[in-house]
Amino acid sequence: MSFWIDKKVIITGGAGFIGSNLAHRLAKEGAKLTLVDSLIPEYGGNLQNLQGLPSDVRLNISDVRDRYSLRCLLKGQDVMFNLAGQTSHMDSMADPFTDMEINCHAQLSILETCRHVNPDMTIVFASTRQIYGRPDYLPVDEKHPVRPVDVNGVNKMAGEGYHTLYHDVYNIPTCSLRLTNTYGPRMRIKDARQTFLGVWIRSLMSKKKIEVWGGAQLRDFAYVDDVVEAMLMAACDSRTCGRVYNVGGFGEIISLLDLARVMVRVYGEGEIEIRDFPDDRKKIDIGDYYSSDEALRSCIGWVPRVPLERGLRLTFDYYQKCKEHYL
């Protein structure tokens, strides 16, 4: 994409899973990158994720809750990919105020700072399918009601709403992408704070059984390269401004039990243990979910290209090479 050559791009959560994959892609496209990450251990930032980036990529260890540092960081930037967030649903229930500070208050602070120092900067916000709650129908499209089942979903919904509002009122070019289950290299696998897939990968690589809770729940999964492509294309196209889109997977709908079986087959070994859903998790589980992303495909021509089994193979290959930095 010639669009990105010498573009000044800032990525919040830049040392995290999606942010770092986005950084690697943008570096190849010739962008001038600033990465912002707090590197707080409980969240997704990992310096290993930045290995191989050019030396001129700038990493600023800063928290998006610090509005004073944001003023300096956001000046002069052309595009911001706003990916910093607290992702754990259980953590949001145990510590709702921290989740609110990061996923809600900090998002408003970012947008207020942009309004004052850089109102023309394009912003792509990473939202989540979690805000829909338990689906009324499948696949879930953007017309579906939003009624989150946990604190994380409520705060992400507010963060998304602020981005849309600041476009409508202040003409800041924002776009929100509601991501489904994203997986791939550089995701957090040492616990379940980012995705249960990471825990399953850790279990297989540590010679432990995959624990499947329930197992009948249907899901779709998006490989991180496809998600990165959606973000880049959305940032390049003014038709996405002020809009909200689902970003789905390759189109393969699979139960969690069948997913575990595919992972064992791809990895080459492993065992599965089916367990009852824990009561504390059951209360915030959304049941079956898979998305319709026809709106995004129709608008900008984005198409996911990595099928699930291939994506899992690429993911395992990555962790086999550097698992000591993630386990």
C-alpha positions, 0 to 999 in steps of 0.5 A: 500500500503506497498510502502508508509510505512516510505516514506518521502512525501511532498505535496504542497497545503497540507491544500487544498482540494485534498492535505488534502485528500491525506494527510489523505490517506497517513497518514493511509498508514504510510508515513512520511508527510510534508505539505506545504501551504501558507494559503492565504485566497483567495486560498484553504487552511483550517486548518479544513482540517487537523483535525484528522491527526496524530501529527507527520504530519508536516505543513510548512506555506510557499509559493511555490513562496519562492524558498529559503524555498523550498531548505530545504523542498525538501531535503531528500524527496522521493515523492512530490505531487505538488498540490499548485496552483491558481485555479480560472479562473476569478481571473486569468483574473483579476490578470494574473500576480499573476496567472503566479507567482503561476502556472508558475514561481513557478513551474519552481522554484520548478523543478530547486530546485529539480534538484539541491537538490533532482533530484531523487525525484518522482513528481506527478503534478496536471494539469487540463482539462482546458488546452484543451480549447473548445473540437474538439471531445468528449471524450477528450483524451491526443492526443487532441490539447491544446489551453486554453481559459483563463490565468489560462489554459495557465499558467497550461499548462506551469507548466505541460510542465516544468514537462515533460521537466525536466523529458526529459532533467534531468531525474527527474521522473515526471508525470502530471495528468489532472484532470476533475471536482473534488469534495468531502469533504474538498473542498472550498465552500464559493465561486467559486474560486475552483469549482462551485459545492462548491457554489451550496452546499453552496446555498443548505445548506444556503436555497438559490436557485442553480443558473444554468448558461445555464444548457445544458453543459455536464461534468464529475465529479471525486470524490476526493478519486478516484483522490487520488488513481490515484495519489498514483498509478501513483507515485508508477509506473515508467511507468508513468514517463515523461507522461501526463494522463487524470483522469476522473470521474466514467463515468457518463456524465451529464448536469449541469441542471441535476446535479443540480436536482440530488443534490437537490434530494440527499440533500432532498430539494432546488430550482433551478434557470436557468439564462443566462450565464454571458458575462464575463464567456461565453468568457472563458467557454469551453462548453461540456467537458468529458474526456477519461482516458483509457490511465491511466487505461491501464497503471496502472490499475486505476479504479474510484469507486465512482459513482456521487450520492454516492459521492454527498451524502458523500460530503453533509454528511461531510459538515453537520458535520462541515459546520461552518468551510467552509461556 
